[in-house]
Amino acid sequence: MKKLALLIPLAFIACGRHFKSPAAAAATAAVVSGPFTAAEARAFAALEPIDTHSHVYAANPAFNSMLARLHLHLLTICLYDNRDPFLKNLQHEIIAARRFVASDPGHAAWCTSFNPFRYGHPGFAARAARLINRDFAHGAIAVKIWKNVGMELKNSRGQYVMPDDPAFEPIFRDIAARHKTLVAHLAEPDSCWKPLDPASPDYWYYTHNPVWYMYKRPGAPAKAEILRARDHLVAENPRLRVVGAHFGSLESNFPQLGRRLDRYPNFAVDMAARMPYVMMLPRQEAIAFIEKYQHRLLYGTDLGFMSGDNPQPVIQRWESNDARDWRFLATDDWVSYRGKKYQGLGLPPRVLANIYHNNAVRWFPGILGAKP
Ligand SMILES: [Zn+2]
């Protein structure tokens, strides 16, 4: 019989149980996997969980009934990717995202984006701000800037354009003036700048998306350079809420992330698609970090649903993914990732409420009540 750790005081979990060495405990522990049990689903749903990082471009009754059953709220994030046949048409994407929000306004909100490749065209920022404001009028609650700024876009001299380039500044100022949020997926995990390593959580991604692999790429900026520019834009716009996607690309250096969060009160991060990095931390270190920054971490998955997708496998994968993350964060059950076992963190209820709900409401005003 599994027990939810949130029913057990943290001190007991930390001191009373772990008389076995972690290795000995892991060897005998049974892994819990698959979708939510009924009891887990009730505990998860009771938080009114909010996934602040998803990419949903389909309106589907079966998908929406999963959201209703789990009381799950999603922020669907648009982005401009000139290399992807669907994502290079931002207008189609926006229409699809809005259609999803309209199909389930109680559970869905949306984040717009802008085309950074118009950089250098006359009136670039004014045009981007005008379109963004049109989207705010249609209920968008945030704007995404994506990794193509810093890693793909170049100026007329062939130099990579950084996210703190003055050309973007009027856009950031306008977002702040409208009290909306900037979602910043800038840079990538460290492994993007290192030799390919099959043990890395990102190995599959870079072997399948070599276009984003920066190791030894001539002229490619160092990760530190992109993050310096990101930090500069956060510092220059203290009234702009910036949510860094994927732990702000500092998933393999939590102390560095902590220093940024200490320095910039307008900066928070989502946990999307990087939970394995938390699993790989020593358990007590992970618990201490999340407790310390419990007001600055937002739950997210990076899961997607496109209009041509068969809904059933998407729903199953979504629910199993959310269940695994829930077990890891909320219980002391063991979960598995790529053949290794990791014990859940058993975070206390107040921390779970912050990560899964309260922070999303504070960092994304309107997330529970966006207009379709
Ligand atoms: Zn994403």
Boltz pocket constraint, residues with backbone or C-beta under 6 A from the ligand:
constraints:
  - pocket:
      binder: B
      contacts: [[A, 53], [A, 54], [A, 55], [A, 77], [A, 302]]
      max_distance: 6.0
